Amino acid sequence: MSIEFGVFVPQGWRMDLVEIEDPVEQYEAMTAVAKLADAGPWDSVWVYDHFHTTPEPTINTTFEAWTVSSTLARDTSRVKIGQMVGCNGYRQPSLYAKIASTVDVASHGRLYAGLGAGWYEHEWKAYGYEWADVPERMRAFREAVEIVHRMWTEERPVFQGKHYRIDGPINQPKGAGGRKPSLWLGGGGEKVTLKLVAKYADACNVGAGDPALIRQKLDVLRKHCDEQGTDYDRIVKSTSLSLEPGETTARVREKVERVAEAGADYVIVYIPRVAYDHEPLLAIAEEVIPRFS
């Protein structure tokens, strides 16, 4: 069973930089983790797209996702850089497509462009974004994914929807090497999100490490792929694993085996306290990742 691995860098959102006082040092601690991952054998580094800390908003650092993505693109040379996932409500989709195209070029084609409908209500309202219920956010998300796809595949796309419209925007370059960035959609919505994955995306992120849920969502995805005439096997099936402090590599291997058996072929790991202690990152690189290559 072959599995690829990514790791979240300590960005602040999960209160994972609070023991470092100076924001410059915080940023460098985040970058240091990305550089260690870049040394191998990690395939990718990831950031969250949030402005306030979780589980509640506090007066603490949270670095902005696309700014981080662009700087990590230049601070590394091998790993891919992704967002799990970009919040659709925070950027008009045509601007999102332009930003992602630029970062893909800056990274020499190493971008995993993540996109989702968004969920962190107080954050939307605090920053002045209009909050809507789930059905409305999903309708906007459906339009947004189509616009992003068109921005990456057409010269002067035109789209008129309820939430968004574009009128012939020019998006050059579309990505490194003249190809579009890799699009990763997050969320397990069976009627909208997974259907969009089958129609437009290169990868999905489902299940949050729960094998039963992963299996359920991937069964639905396979049905959508059959209906769309999409090759199910070409889509990367990722899930996220949040580790506990002090978790052993044997336990991590066990978790990875379970999600792989459920159908996941890509695992994105969150390692607590990695800003202060690199040993778990290095141990997984040495003792876990080679077992699944």
N, C-alpha and C positions, 0 to 999 in steps of 0.2 A: 504494500500500500504506500503510494507516494503522496506526501503532504508537503506543501510549502508553508513557510512560517513568516509572519510579520509581528512587529512589536510596537505598542504605543510608546511614544516618548512622553516624559513627564512635562506636561504643558500647563499645569496649574488647576485645570478644571476639577480634578478629583482631590484637591487639597494636597497635591503631591510636591509642592515647592515651598510650603509654608515655613520650613525650617531654614530656608535661605532668605536673608533679609534684603540684599541688594538685587534689584530687578535685572541688572546686567549679569550678575552671577547666576541668577535663576535661568536666564536665557542660555548661558553657557553650559549649565548643568543639563538642560534639555538637549542642546546640540551635542554634548559629549556622549550621551546615550546613542544618538543617531550615528555618530562616528564609530562607536564600538560595533553597532549592528552592521555598519557599512563594511567592516573588516571581515564579516562573514560568520556563519553561513546563512544569516537571516536574509529573506528575499525582500523585505520591505519595512519601512517605518511609517507610523500612522499618527494622526492628530484628530482630536474632536473639534467639531464646529460649534463652540459655545462661548459666551461672553461672561457668564457668572459661574461661580463654583457650585458644586453639588456635594451633598444632598440639599443644601440650602445656600442662598446667595450670601456671601460674606465679602468683606473688604480685603480681598486677596487676589493675587495675580491669576489671570487667565489670558494666555496669549492667543491672538486671533489666528484662525486656522490657515487662511490663504497666505498671510504674511509669513507665517512659520513654514508653510510648504515651499514658498519661493526661496527662503533662505536655506532651508535644509537641502533644496535642490542643488545649491552651490557649495554647501559644506560637505557634501558626500559625492561619491563618484560611481557607486555601483547599485546600492539599494534603490528600490522603487519608493515613491513617496505618495501616501494616500490620506484621504479624509474619511473617517467612518462616523457619520457621513456629513457632507455639506448640507446645510439647512436651506431648503428651497426658499423659505420666506425671507431670508436675509439678503438675497441678491436677485435682481431681475434675471430670468434665465438666459437671456442673450448676453448679459454682462458675465454671468457665471461661465458661459461657454468661452467667451473671450479670455477671461482670467485663466481658465484651465488650459486653453491653447497656448497661452504665453508661458505658463509654468511647465508645460510639457516640453516646450522648446528649451527653456532654461535648464531643465534636467536632462536634456539630450534624449528625451523619449521615455523617461522613467516615471511618469505620472500615472497613478491610479485615481481617477477623478470620481470621488464619492458624492452621491446625491440622495437625499431623503426628504420626506414631507415636513419633518420638524415636529417637536412635541413640548419643548420647555416653555410653558405658557408665560411665567412671570418675566422671563428673559425677553420674549417678544414685546411684551407690553412696556417693559422698562426702556427698551431701545426705540420705541415708537413704531413698531411694526403692528399692523392690524391683525388681531387674533381671530381665528375662526374655528368652528367645530370641525371634527374629523372629516365628515363627508366633504365639506367645502375645501379643506386643505388638500384632500386627496384629488379633488377635481382640478385644483390649481397645479398639483404635482404632475398629474397626467399631461396637462398642457405643457408644463415646463420641460419634461423629459423629451417630448416631441420637438420642442423648439431647440433644445440643446443638440439633439441628433441632427436636425436640419442645419444648424449653424456649423456643424462639423462635416456635413456631407454635401451641402448645396452651396452654390456661389452667391446667390441673392435670394435667400428663403423668404417666403411670405406666409404669415400665419395670423389668423384672426380668431381669437377665442373669447371666452367670457372673462378670463382673468388676465390674459396677456395677448399682446399683438406685436408682430414685427413686420417691417415693410422693406424688405430687401437689404438687410444689413450685410456689410462685407466683413468677413472674419478671416483675415490673413495674418500670419500663417495659421492653418487649422491645427497643426501639431508638428512635432519633430518628424523629419523625413517625409513630409507631405501626407501623413496619415493622421487620422483622428486619435485623440487620447482614448485610453481604456476607461470605459464607463462602468462604475460599480454602484448598484442601487441597494440601499439598505432598507430593511423592513420586511415583514412577512405577510403583509396584507394579501389575501388570496385572490381577491377579485380585481384589484388594481395593480399593486406593486409587482407581484410575481408575473402578472400578464405583461407589464411593461418590461420586466427583465427578459422575458421570452422574445419580445418584439424588438427591443433596442439595446439591451445591455450586454456587456462582456462578462459580468460577474454579479453575484448577489451576496448578501450577508444576512443570515437567518439563524434563529434558534438560540442565540446567546449561550452556546455551549450545552444546551439541553438536547441529548440525543433523540428523545421521542419527538420533540418539537422540530428538530432538524429534519427528521425522516418525514414527518407530516408535511412540512412546507416544501420539501424537495419532490414529494409525490405530486403535489399540486403544480409545481413548476414544470415537471415533466409533461403533465397533461396540457399545460399552456403551450409548451414547446411543440407538442404534437399538433395542436390546433393551428399554430402559427407556421408550421413547417420549419421550425428552428432545430438545429442540432443541439440536443440537450448536453451532450458531452463537451461541446466547445465552451460552455458557460462555466466559469469558476464558481464553485459552491463554497463560500467561506462562512465561518462562524467565529465568534469572539469568546475568549476564555479569560475571565478575571481570576487571577491567582490570589491565594491567601498569603499573608506574611509568613515566611518560613516554610512554605510548601516545598516538599521534596521533589526532586526530579523524577523519582519513581512514580509519585502521584501525578505529576504532570504528564508523564508518558501514558499512564492509565487513562487520564481524561482525553488525551489526543486519540488513543485507540478507540474509545467509545464514540467520539464524534465522527471519526473516520468510518467506522462500521455503519454509522447512520447515513453516510453519503457525503460528508464534508471532505473537500480536498485542499482546503486552505484554512489555517488557524491563525488568528490575530490575538496575541497575548498581551494582557495588561499585567505588569509586574509592580506591585506596590513597593514604594520606597526605592525604586531604581535610581532616582536622582542622587541618592546618598550612598547606595550600595550596589555596585555593578556585578557582584558575584552571582546573583541568580541569573542575570542575563547571560553571563559567560558560561554558567553551568548548563543552562538549557541549550546553548549553542554547541557545547561539547558532548553532552550526555543524552539529549533528547532529539534534536533535529536530525543528526546522522542516522538515527534508527528508522526514520521515515523517508529517507531520500532514495 
